[in-house]
Amino acid sequence: MGGATSTRNPGWGAATGRATTTRRGRAAVRMMLPPGGGMPGMPPNMDPKKMAEMQKAYAEAMKDPETAKKVKAQMAQMQGMMSNPMVQQQMQAMNNMVANPDMQKRIASLKDDPAFADFFDDLRKNGPGAMMKWANDKDFLQRLNDALGGEDAIRAAAGGIAPPEAAAAPAAVQAPEVETLHDAARYGDVEAVEDFIAVGKDINARDSSSRTPIHYAIAFGKGDAGEEIFNLLLEAGADLTATDEKKNTPLHYACGYGKPFAVKALLEKGCDKTATNGTGKTPIELVKLEPKNPINNDVELVGALEV
């Protein structure tokens, strides 16, 4: 299957209004690390004693030439962004969002969501400079926009301040190559999944974050194709106890991503609903973290997930 291509079918939101939701999501990415204290990533309103301790640790870290060079580069990058009037307007909107109690709760809930684990890990490891990468990932921004309640919720939290209109959308990019089962599951290529299974590809192969193809099928699956790919992997004997690096099982993914069909199938297969992930959350607890998770509307399914 090397070199096969597929029409990309991201698992996050529809194409309509994508430019607008991308801008909302980008603003939300930047609000994840509010400014303060003169240190990269320092939260506002911090306890003075705690701030002093962190400033001391920061000063010690800056004695290392490599660390100082990296931090200075990140700060220069952020300062360059802040000289842009458009970014200044967005920052005002972000400050309003940070102060919004409802938005604070939504953002806090994302830290336990497997869908955002890579993002928060990147921020912890690489600091504010990592935001630039995520702020240009359209699929991630759409996912973040949806998780925060959509355009209307973000606009309301921002106090009605809307970022300027974006430039015209870029021309369509070439369809991505599908080289692995992970690729096929990510892009909704049913035929590729069938072919890979037929030639004996490892259906439990791991990516760099220990996710298997069935994790991808749940996370990125959309519509009939997504459900069909999930079922193909299920029937082919996918390991339903496999955990990613954050100890999330396929059932955690199905619950966290709000996929009722996958939750039902996994429960029927006897998946452990009492299993806890790296933050100590069971699948049902991931459902309850997000009020808009569609699984919350299925009383029978919620009952089946209760521990």
Rosetta blueprint (number, residue, H / E / L):
1 M L
2 G L
3 G L
4 A E
5 T E
6 S L
7 T L
8 R L
9 N L
10 P L
11 G L
12 W L
13 G L
14 A L
15 A L
16 T L
17 G L
18 R H
19 A H
20 T H
21 T H
22 T H
23 R H
24 R H
25 G H
26 R H
27 A H
28 A H
29 V H
30 R H
31 M H
32 M L
33 L L
34 P L
35 P L
36 G L
37 G L
38 G L
39 M L
40 P L
41 G L
42 M L
43 P L
44 P L
45 N L
46 M L
47 D L
48 P H
49 K H
50 K H
51 M H
52 A H
53 E H
54 M H
55 Q H
56 K H
57 A H
58 Y H
59 A H
60 E H
61 A H
62 M L
63 K L
64 D L
65 P H
66 E H
67 T H
68 A H
69 K H
70 K H
71 V H
72 K H
73 A H
74 Q H
75 M H
76 A H
77 Q H
78 M H
79 Q H
80 G H
81 M H
82 M H
83 S L
84 N L
85 P H
86 M H
87 V H
88 Q H
89 Q H
90 Q H
91 M H
92 Q H
93 A H
94 M H
95 N H
96 N H
97 M H
98 V H
99 A L
100 N L
101 P H
102 D H
103 M H
104 Q H
105 K H
106 R H
107 I H
108 A H
109 S H
110 L H
111 K L
112 D L
113 D L
114 P H
115 A H
116 F H
117 A H
118 D H
119 F H
120 F H
121 D H
122 D H
123 L H
124 R H
125 K H
126 N H
127 G H
128 P H
129 G H
130 A H
131 M H
132 M H
133 K H
134 W H
135 A H
136 N L
137 D L
138 K H
139 D H
140 F H
141 L H
142 Q H
143 R H
144 L H
145 N H
146 D H
147 A H
148 L L
149 G L
150 G H
151 E H
152 D H
153 A H
154 I H
155 R H
156 A H
157 A H
158 A L
159 G L
160 G L
161 I L
162 A L
163 P L
164 P L
165 E L
166 A L
167 A L
168 A L
169 A L
170 P L
171 A L
172 A L
173 V L
174 Q L
175 A L
176 P L
177 E E
178 V E
179 E L
180 T L
181 L H
182 H H
183 D H
184 A H
185 A H
186 R H
187 Y H
188 G L
189 D L
190 V H
191 E H
192 A H
193 V H
194 E H
195 D H
196 F H
197 I H
198 A H
199 V L
200 G L
201 K L
202 D L
203 I L
204 N L
205 A L
206 R L
207 D L
208 S L
209 S L
210 S L
211 R L
212 T L
213 P H
214 I H
215 H H
216 Y H
217 A H
218 I H
219 A H
220 F H
221 G L
222 K L
223 G H
224 D H
225 A H
226 G H
227 E H
228 E H
229 I H
230 F H
231 N H
232 L H
233 L H
234 L H
235 E H
236 A L
237 G L
238 A L
239 D L
240 L L
241 T L
242 A L
243 T L
244 D L
245 E L
246 K L
247 K L
248 N L
249 T L
250 P H
251 L H
252 H H
253 Y H
254 A H
255 C H
256 G H
257 Y L
258 G L
259 K L
260 P H
261 F H
262 A H
263 V H
264 K H
265 A H
266 L H
267 L H
268 E H
269 K L
270 G L
271 C L
272 D L
273 K L
274 T L
275 A L
276 T L
277 N L
278 G L
279 T L
280 G L
281 K L
282 T L
283 P H
284 I H
285 E H
286 L H
287 V H
288 K H
289 L H
290 E L
291 P L
292 K L
293 N L
294 P H
295 I H
296 N H
297 N H
298 D L
299 V H
300 E H
301 L H
302 V H
303 G H
304 A H
305 L H
306 E L
307 V L
